[in-house]
Amino acid sequence: MAKRAGRVSSPSQGDFGITANFGGNWLCEGGSVSYDGKYWIATCTYTHSPSKNGWDEDLYKDEID
């Protein structure tokens, strides 16, 4: 999660066609990891930027080291 936070990326489960219909891109703002007693659950919170260029790729590079 730490490597994905603060970077431009697409939600892994899809975006319900939002990007295709409105343009822009998604920014992962961070998330959490929790244990439910049987499985580890990782969640990531995304924010969509509907502007033509989306989130600034120079500031929020889509690369995971």
C-alpha positions in Angstrom: 0.0 0.0 0.0 2.8 2.4 0.8 4.2 2.1 -2.7 0.8 2.8 -4.4 -0.3 5.7 -2.2 0.2 9.1 -3.8 0.4 7.8 -7.3 -1.8 7.9 -10.4 -3.3 4.5 -11.0 -6.6 2.9 -11.9 -8.8 1.1 -9.3 -8.1 -2.6 -9.6 -11.8 -3.5 -9.6 -12.6 -1.0 -12.3 -14.2 2.5 -12.2 -17.7 1.8 -13.6 -16.9 3.5 -16.8 -16.2 6.9 -15.2 -12.9 7.5 -17.0 -14.3 6.4 -20.4 -17.3 8.8 -20.0 -15.7 11.8 -18.3 -12.0 11.5 -18.9 -9.4 12.3 -16.3 -7.6 9.8 -14.2 -7.4 8.4 -10.6 -5.1 9.1 -7.7 -4.6 6.5 -4.9 -4.7 8.6 -1.7 -3.7 5.8 0.6 -5.4 3.0 2.3 -5.3 0.4 5.0 -4.6 -3.2 5.7 -6.7 -5.1 8.3 -7.2 -8.7 9.4 -10.7 -10.1 9.6 -9.7 -13.2 11.6 -9.2 -15.3 8.4 -7.9 -13.0 5.7 -5.8 -9.9 5.3 -7.9 -7.2 3.7 -6.2 -4.3 1.8 -8.2 -1.3 0.7 -7.1 1.8 -1.3 -9.0 5.1 -1.5 -9.1 6.7 -4.9 -10.0 10.2 -6.0 -11.0 11.0 -9.6 -9.8 14.1 -11.4 -12.3 14.8 -14.1 -10.2 17.6 -15.7 -9.0 17.0 -19.3 -5.4 16.2 -18.1 -6.3 14.6 -14.8 -3.8 14.5 -12.0 -0.4 16.0 -12.9 1.7 13.0 -13.9 4.9 14.9 -13.1 3.8 15.1 -9.4 2.0 11.7 -9.1 4.0 9.4 -11.3 2.5 6.0 -12.2 5.5 3.9 -11.3 5.9 1.6 -8.4 9.5 1.0 -7.3 
